[in-house]
Amino acid sequence: MRPLGSRLRPGAVFFVLLAVALSALAVGLLTIDRVGEAIIGKRQREVAEAARDYFVAFAHEEGLAPLARALDLREKTDPGGAFRYALYDADGRLLGGARLEAAQQLPASGAAKLDIVEDGRGSPWRVLVQPLSMGGSLVVYEDIGERIAFRRALLASAAAALLAAIGAVLLAAIWFNSLLLARMETLAATAGRIADGDLSARTEVHPKGDVFDRLGLSMNAMLDRIEELMTGMRTVTDSLAHDLRSPLTRMRADLSRALEPQIGEEDRLDAIEQAHGEADRALSTLSALMDIARAEAGLSRDMMAPLDLAALVAEVGELFAPVIEDAGQTFVAPEPRGPLVVQGHELILRQAVGNLLHNAAHHAGEGAVVRLTLEETPGLIRIVVSDSGPGIAQEHRGRVRERFVRLDTARSKPGGGLGLAIAAACAKLHGGTLELEDAHPGLRAVIGLADNRLGRPSQDSAMSVT
């Protein structure tokens, strides 16, 4: 497969937007030019017509000769004005005013546009010819060369501004493209390292806190979770292979002994019974792992249903009370209380609480006091199993919640090291955590559950049932 190029491809979107912007600008400039020209032209025509009417009235009152003298005087005082005036007699001779064009080159009456050469330079003029009743014609010249030059300058300025805007947009697009590529290349490089097997790779997060940093944080959190799951999977696989090897080896040895022809019937049945026990222990380990996996993945939520947590805790306590007493310990059961109906997974809750009581019975030691309590705090319901045994050192409390982790003092006793892992997965499934605290002396194992009770919450914000 050909590698993809390291550049963005805005494609048709960029060109469509550019075409729309240019079209809008062109239409706007054309509109401004036409409207402006129409307004200026109308104003100039009104000025020319007003001047024409004034001089026509002057000729009727004073005559042609005084009008000719007045136009000569105006021509001398304002020889280069935008408006200039001339008076011709009936034969086309100039009587006074501006000498710009011969009478034969002018229209008989009305307005027209002419190119007139003055001082060796040609320029466009608009002329307005008004015949007089006493003979002759009055001509109003309007120099429109400056207007045309202004329009050209306006269009040239607009074109220059347009080119500058296009250049600025292109530069901004190039800069933005490089910025996006720099940020995306970081994410792509991290993803590439992950694809190559480096699960420790993380994307760089800048302190600016923009959308790419949010994406990077989310990506890093996802990678942390993936690495955690992959590490857990490898740990489970290795530990499972290690912990199942012993019971399977013993089961094979027991079955091999049962198959020996010279063995007695009683010994054969004993060997088969021992193999059966080893198979039960292996199946229990696998079942516990499946429960943990389902709880941690959230797959057990489909089995959540309303249950009376107080009754469940009391029943589990009654079930394990004989086990604790057989271990030479004192069990303090929960006191009776009203229903506490929550949304929960009954089987996993029973297994988690039972595991904590089982651990206390096995590790607290003879003479210890094992206490089962149910505590309520704002937003949290806590199932607590405490004992007065030796407890667990602070540095080991994090490790023992992991799968298959057994401290040196517990390796001589049966078990797979999954009890606390199941309790932790149960707490996680119910929106809480498993906490191991010091009981002074002994250990307090606390399964925290999110308070999702059904019905009206209890008014007692911190109640402990013993």
Salt bridges, closest charged atoms under 4 A:
ASP33 OD2 - ARG151 NH2 2.85
GLU37 OE2 - ARG147 NH2 2.52
GLU46 OE1 - ARG43 NH1 3.72
ASP53 OD1 - ARG52 NE 3.12
GLU75 OE2 - ARG84 NH2 2.24
ASP89 OD2 - ARG93 NH2 2.98
ASP91 OD2 - ARG93 NH1 3.41
GLU118 OE2 - ARG84 NH1 2.71
GLU142 OE1 - ARG126 NH1 3.90
GLU142 OE2 - ARG147 NH1 2.91
ASP198 OD2 - ARG193 NH2 2.88
ASP210 OD2 - ARG183 NH1 2.87
ASP213 OD1 - ARG183 NH2 2.69
ASP224 OD1 - ARG202 NE 2.68
GLU227 OE1 - ARG202 NH2 2.62
GLU228 OE2 - ARG225 NH1 3.19
ASP243 OD1 - HIS242 ND1 3.39
GLU265 OE1 - ARG268 NE 3.73
GLU278 OE2 - ARG250 NE 2.90
GLU278 OE2 - ARG281 NH2 2.70
ASP280 OD2 - HIS276 ND1 3.28
GLU296 OE1 - ARG403 NH2 2.38
GLU315 OE1 - ARG350 NH2 2.53
GLU346 OE2 - ARG350 NE 3.06
GLU375 OE1 - ARG382 NE 3.17
GLU375 OE2 - ARG444 NH1 3.82
GLU376 OE2 - ARG337 NH1 2.63
GLU376 OE1 - ARG453 NH2 2.90
ASP408 OD1 - ARG411 NE 3.53
GLU437 OE2 - ARG382 NH2 3.75
GLU437 OE1 - ARG444 NE 3.16
ASP438 OD2 - ARG397 NH2 3.93
ASP438 OD1 - HIS440 ND1 3.82
ASP451 OD1 - ARG453 NE 2.87
